[in-house]
């Protein structure tokens, strides 16, 4: 009995927060079944007021098909003790149009985290003024001519200024929606993605002074048409240049290898991350690009639909990835789920990143067509530390919703990573990490000097663990928080190495766990 | 043969000896004791001794047929009929023997004659249907299917005739207006409105005076919320020269729903005859299925509903229909197989698994069931469990490529790249989307064969490029545009 008790104590546990932000995601479902209704729910978690507590921004929909009535985006200030205050109006972040995704970063290196919101023909860049207010920048050079789903900040040319990559889904004709389903029975379903012509993603180079140059063509991204969903960045080949992985819905995924001369080469097929081993494209949704097996090389995970599994591509080195979905047990474990938000996060601080997925089928009447459920519970697959995952009963299974975006942050500063999730037509869920393990942790907040101030692209190594500073993770979501390490029972950290985006390397020794360490680039 | 033994009333032999009478009596007794081989020996002796006796020849042929010696039964039965063309049992047994010896075309004439003489003989009609289908002359099965009330088979037969006629139309008049019109109607019947619209438009381009195209387009416009466009099309149709039905023609008969008459009037291989014949057969098929589904539920009606639902990927309805059929014929192995496959398509793996396991317990070596069981495990991401079933199925039927492809997946899923290579290579003819070439490339890569992997990847890219071109064509097909 004692050992059983210990085992139970060591489990990852979450409890729903009773006072979550009062945000309801209004996806504006219509009888016309516009595909866009299935896809909103991006989140940005960032400390907009620099008070050390992560705040939450939710994107929201708009009326369809006219897009005229905006369901306001919302910013909730974290006041501590699980209290959140809606400061949308004061912050001037209610927004316009049908918003999908968000990307937070300090693009102007002024110490205040700014915000980009992606949407349907409606992209907006908000500069954080540092006084609790944001101003929308116009004439930035960023276009609103596509159905944009997500965006990510990264310094692709290592000039110290963060650039913006925007994923675009496809062409949509809101005025003339195609009927898909069984007309005779009046069963209308959301159309298959193939009916939405793929589009190129867009890259904007940061020129400074709030101006951006459209680098889509010069970078070579214009040649690659996809149905872009989410973005994650990592330097997968350790050449010092950040590469971009983009999930595509029912098309092969993209891996844009940064050539360092302002150009990218799309290498997903040759690298082994375009498709699963069965060769079929899947409905790739959210993604994370992080080292799951502590071998120092960033791996790729993504969510997809029921029966497609949530693929895991293990970085085998030399620019090659291998499909480890089956070998990691994720094939078997995830086969019955459909997923959106996703993240490799060490929820029990044991030094191994676990996998969270926000789940729900895309088809709201899927029960009429197959033995699947539309509303699903979220899942955490615990990393066993042996290259495999196992499903947990973490408490998340108590709530089934049409989950979409998911973000991870230590909202109560207790050293354990909590979760916020959106769900179509429902209130946002906030989950407190109630795991009772006694493991230690270290959070590292980097401040770039020569590098971009957010140090996006910096890689931190502690013992066998590697993590990186990025804000692009999950589905249409952005998380701007310190880099988190679970340390198990380690009471000191002998050595920590930082590889800054500028190429500088920094080593720190004899660090104390269980704190947020602020480190500036030397 | 399934029907009962006929007790013979052979006419007394005019030139018989006492010994022959005795032999005849013994032969008759043997027949009544189901000792057919022995009876056949005696009747053969008698037929040799007393030539040109139709009764003896009939009995000889019948005994041979009943003993399974059909090849030898044919000659005496033919001889009997030559002497007397209207001996019903000779006609029946001759047809049956021709069927058994794989000569269905030759079975047709005697069976047709027999059913004319004995219209209520159900088994003879069923044999006739089998013979017509097996000899590739399904039209000759139609009156018998009608008589038997087998509306499922009747509908499928008309469909097959429609398909054969359409194939001829396509061959003789490719890309003609009527060809596109039939394509459009087919798409329309499966609710593929945009594709139907595309083909109706193509048909109009080629045959602007073909009646009925514009009303069909108008219907699509209405369902697409463009009533004004529909009116415009209908106005254009009204401007066409009126249809003259004196004397009548296939089009007139078709419009009056007299499809058999339309068929009679459209016998040639002219473009319009082939067009109206195809349409008439399709209409007759639809009528047969309507009769089938408006009767009280039967295994055949459930089968039709299930197959129709499956063709339109309405798997839930298909599963319900197979369950309905199984309520009427519990344990029917074919229906159970179909239900298991449908449950797999529905992703109801637990139920599919149960059913497949039960079927496999009865037929552990059936390749299709082993394949199905393997597929169910593969769908559950359990390649290790799938492998033995798929390996067994592949061994039993190595030419069935879907099994080879699935086995390759199961092996690759376990990291057994080298073992997977021959199977994925064998399955390559199935590769319409390049996915098998990706599997091949990954297998080669894992096996350390980099050059081969690169080649497979190149082939994948070629297939993808071809698909993109096809997609572009399809893209043009799916737009519903205003009247021209």
Interface residues (C-beta under 8 A of the other chain):
Chain A: X178 X179 X182 X183 X184 X194 X195 X197 X269 X270 X272 X275 X277 X278 X279 X280 X306 X307 X309 X323 X326 X327 X331 X332 X335 X368 X369 X370 X371 X372
Chain B: X191 X193 X194 X223 X224 X312 X314 X315 X316 X343 X345 X346 X347 X348 X349 X351 X379 X380 X381 X382 X383 X409 X412 X413 X414 X415 X433 X434 X435 X436 X437 X438 X439 X442 X457 X460 X461 X471 X475 X478
